Amino acid sequence: TEPKNPSIEPLRALTIARRSAVKSQQAAWRQIGSLLVTTRPALRDRFRDLPETKLIATLRDCRPDQIHDVDDADTLYALRTLARRYLALQDEITALEERMLRRATRANPALMAIKGVGPAVGAQLLITAGDNPDRLRTSASFAALCGTAPIPVSSGRTDKHRLSRGGDRQANAALHHIVKVRMSYDQRTRAYRDTRLANGWTTKEVFRALKRAVAREIFHALAGHTLAPDYSDLRPARHAKNLTLTAAAQHLGVWPARIGELELGRRPNDELATRYRAWLAAA
């Protein structure tokens, strides 16, 4: 399918709204930290060792009206306001990402099935492709658009490359995020990294090569050369054997909600689907 379609402009609007909400949430978090640093020790020590999630929840539920010291009460009221704003913005971000995921999946399900591509990343890549359809002639052209085309920096017998500093930086950031996710959760990516590092590559060189490979994979999905995975057989197969989501999740080592999302095609994962099918066949 053509990457540029009527879905792109609404997707851009959702992306802009999400980006604004994320920046506002980050600002609220920094303001909370700043207030806690500058407030009096008696109040600061109450929240010093709390992790982010616990701190936000504690501040949200605090009761400034029960503080006898007026100065501490006003400071705590400000902190509670910022914490509630932080959580309200998180609800906004979640709602926007759900809409982005639905729209991006309708626009290009093959792209959204790629490991490491989530709502924000997929939306940005679709926007970049939709804005530059003439740059999707070849994988190399798309890599140059995203700033992942290798540039020679060789001298003498040394043959090295570096990443381009040009191209669409938002698309480049999206590819960088995909590589970071795969570094954490994909065994093949970690094995490639370890092999290259053992051969004397630097971490930057490993990222350069991986981003170029991901750009090639993304290009094939955008150009319609990749088939979207079909998981429609999973739920009927599970029902046919009277198996529950909980039983499947326990066997596969994931949460039941993850299995439900896989069956509905909301969070594609070919590796998990392969293990799931094998378990269903043997059950």
C-alpha positions in Angstrom: 0.0 0.0 0.0 1.1 3.6 -0.5 2.5 5.1 2.7 0.9 8.5 2.0 -2.8 8.3 2.5 -5.6 10.3 4.1 -4.6 8.9 7.6 -1.4 11.0 7.7 -2.8 14.4 8.6 -4.9 13.2 11.5 -2.0 11.1 12.6 0.2 14.2 12.6 -2.4 16.1 14.7 -2.4 13.3 17.3 1.4 13.2 17.3 1.6 17.0 17.9 -0.9 16.7 20.8 1.0 13.8 22.3 4.3 15.6 22.0 2.9 18.7 23.7 1.4 16.5 26.5 4.8 14.7 27.0 6.7 18.1 27.3 4.1 19.4 29.8 4.4 16.2 31.8 8.2 16.4 31.9 7.9 20.1 32.9 5.6 19.2 35.8 8.0 16.5 37.0 11.0 18.9 36.9 8.9 21.4 38.8 8.1 18.8 41.5 11.7 18.0 41.9 12.7 21.7 42.1 10.1 22.4 44.8 11.3 19.4 46.8 14.9 20.5 46.6 14.2 24.0 47.8 11.5 23.4 50.4 12.3 23.1 54.1 14.0 19.8 55.3 11.1 18.8 57.5 8.8 18.5 54.4 11.5 17.4 52.0 12.5 14.4 54.1 9.0 13.0 53.9 9.4 12.3 50.2 13.2 12.0 49.8 13.5 8.3 49.1 10.3 7.6 47.2 10.6 6.4 43.6 8.8 8.4 40.9 5.6 6.4 40.7 5.2 6.2 44.5 6.1 9.9 44.9 3.5 11.1 42.4 0.8 8.9 44.0 1.7 10.1 47.5 1.6 13.7 46.5 -1.7 13.2 44.7 -3.3 11.9 47.9 -1.7 14.2 50.4 -3.8 16.5 52.6 -2.4 20.1 52.8 -5.3 21.2 54.9 -4.0 19.0 57.7 -0.6 20.8 57.9 -0.5 23.3 60.7 2.4 25.3 59.3 1.0 27.6 56.7 4.2 27.8 54.6 4.5 24.0 54.4 0.7 23.7 53.7 1.0 26.0 50.7 4.1 24.2 49.4 2.4 20.8 49.7 -0.7 22.2 48.0 1.5 23.2 45.0 3.1 19.8 45.0 -0.3 18.1 45.0 -1.5 20.3 42.1 1.6 19.4 40.1 1.2 15.7 40.8 -2.4 15.7 39.8 -1.5 17.6 36.6 1.2 15.0 35.9 -1.3 12.2 36.2 -3.9 14.0 34.1 -1.3 14.4 31.4 -0.5 10.7 31.6 -4.1 9.9 31.0 -4.0 12.3 28.0 -0.9 10.6 26.6 -2.4 7.1 27.0 -5.6 8.1 25.3 -3.7 9.8 22.4 -1.4 6.7 22.0 -4.4 4.4 21.8 -5.9 6.5 18.9 -2.5 6.7 17.3 -2.1 2.9 17.5 -5.5 2.2 15.9 -4.9 4.7 13.1 -1.3 3.7 12.4 -2.3 0.0 12.4 -5.1 0.7 9.8 -2.7 2.7 7.7 0.1 0.1 7.7 -0.3 -3.0 9.8 3.0 -4.5 8.6 4.9 -1.5 9.9 3.3 -1.7 13.3 4.1 -5.4 13.5 7.9 -4.7 13.4 9.6 -5.3 16.8 10.2 -2.1 18.6 7.6 0.0 16.7 5.0 1.5 19.0 2.3 4.1 18.5 4.6 7.2 18.7 7.4 5.6 16.6 5.0 4.2 14.0 3.2 7.4 13.7 6.4 9.4 13.1 7.6 7.0 10.4 4.3 7.2 8.6 4.4 11.0 8.8 7.9 11.1 7.4 7.1 8.7 4.6 3.8 10.5 3.8 5.6 13.8 3.6 8.3 12.4 1.3 6.8 9.8 -1.0 9.5 10.6 -3.6 12.2 9.4 -1.2 10.8 5.9 -1.0 12.2 4.7 -4.3 14.9 2.6 -2.7 16.1 1.5 0.7 19.1 3.7 0.4 17.0 6.7 -0.4 14.9 6.2 2.6 18.0 5.7 4.8 19.3 9.0 3.6 16.0 10.6 4.4 16.2 9.3 8.0 19.9 10.3 8.4 21.0 6.7 8.7 23.0 6.4 5.4 26.6 5.7 6.2 29.1 8.4 5.2 32.7 7.2 4.6 35.4 8.7 6.9 38.2 6.5 5.7 41.9 7.4 5.6 44.6 5.2 4.2 43.8 1.6 4.8 41.2 2.3 7.4 37.6 1.8 6.2 35.1 3.4 8.6 31.8 5.1 8.3 29.7 7.5 10.4 26.1 8.4 10.5 24.7 11.4 8.5 23.9 14.5 10.5 21.2 15.4 8.0 17.8 14.0 7.2 14.6 14.0 9.2 15.7 14.0 12.8 12.4 12.9 14.1 12.5 9.8 11.9 16.1 9.3 13.0 15.1 9.5 16.6 12.3 6.9 15.9 14.9 4.5 14.4 17.2 5.1 17.4 14.3 4.2 19.8 13.7 1.0 17.9 17.3 0.0 18.2 17.3 0.8 22.0 14.2 -1.4 22.5 15.8 -4.3 20.6 19.0 -3.9 22.6 16.9 -4.6 25.7 14.5 -7.3 24.5 15.8 -8.9 21.3 18.3 -11.6 21.7 19.6 -11.4 18.0 20.3 -7.7 18.4 22.2 -8.2 21.6 24.2 -11.0 20.1 25.1 -8.8 17.1 26.1 -6.0 19.5 28.3 -8.3 21.5 30.0 -9.8 18.4 30.8 -6.4 17.0 32.1 -5.0 20.3 34.3 -8.0 20.6 35.7 -7.3 17.1 36.7 -3.8 18.2 33.7 -1.8 17.1 32.5 1.1 19.3 29.0 1.4 20.6 28.3 4.3 18.2 29.4 2.1 15.2 27.1 -0.7 16.4 24.2 1.7 16.6 25.0 3.1 13.1 24.9 -0.4 11.6 21.7 -1.4 13.4 19.9 1.8 12.5 20.8 1.3 8.9 19.4 -2.3 9.1 16.2 -1.1 10.8 15.8 1.6 8.1 15.9 -1.2 5.5 13.3 -3.2 7.4 11.0 -0.1 7.8 11.4 0.8 4.1 10.1 -2.7 3.0 7.1 -2.3 5.3 6.3 1.2 4.1 6.7 0.2 0.5 4.3 -2.6 0.9 6.9 -5.4 0.4 6.1 -7.0 3.8 2.9 -8.9 4.7 1.2 -8.0 7.9 1.1 -10.9 10.4 -2.3 -12.7 10.8 -3.2 -13.8 14.4 -6.8 -14.5 13.7 -6.3 -18.2 14.3 -5.1 -17.9 17.9 -8.3 -17.2 19.8 -10.4 -19.8 18.0 -7.7 -22.4 18.6 -7.6 -21.5 22.3 -11.4 -21.7 22.6 -11.5 -25.0 20.8 -9.4 -26.5 23.5 -11.2 -24.7 26.4 -8.0 -23.0 27.5 -8.0 -19.7 29.4 -5.9 -16.6 28.8 -4.4 -17.1 32.3 -3.3 -20.6 31.4 -1.7 -19.5 28.2 0.0 -16.5 29.9 1.4 -18.7 32.7 2.9 -21.1 30.2 4.4 -18.4 28.0 5.6 -16.2 30.9 3.6 -13.1 30.1 0.6 -11.2 31.4 -2.9 -12.4 30.3 -3.5 -9.0 28.8 -0.5 -9.5 26.6 -2.1 -12.7 25.2 -5.4 -10.9 24.6 -3.7 -8.1 22.8 -1.8 -10.5 20.6 -5.0 -12.4 19.7 -6.7 -9.2 18.7 -3.6 -8.1 16.7 -3.1 -5.0 18.8 0.5 -5.8 19.8 2.0 -7.9 17.1 4.9 -10.3 18.1 5.8 -13.1 15.7 8.1 -14.8 18.2 5.4 -14.9 20.9 2.8 -16.0 18.3 5.1 -18.9 17.2 5.5 -20.1 20.8 1.8 -19.7 21.4 0.8 -21.7 18.3 3.3 -24.5 19.3 1.7 -24.6 22.8 -1.8 -24.7 21.5 -0.9 -27.5 19.1 0.6 -29.6 21.9 -2.1 -28.8 24.5 
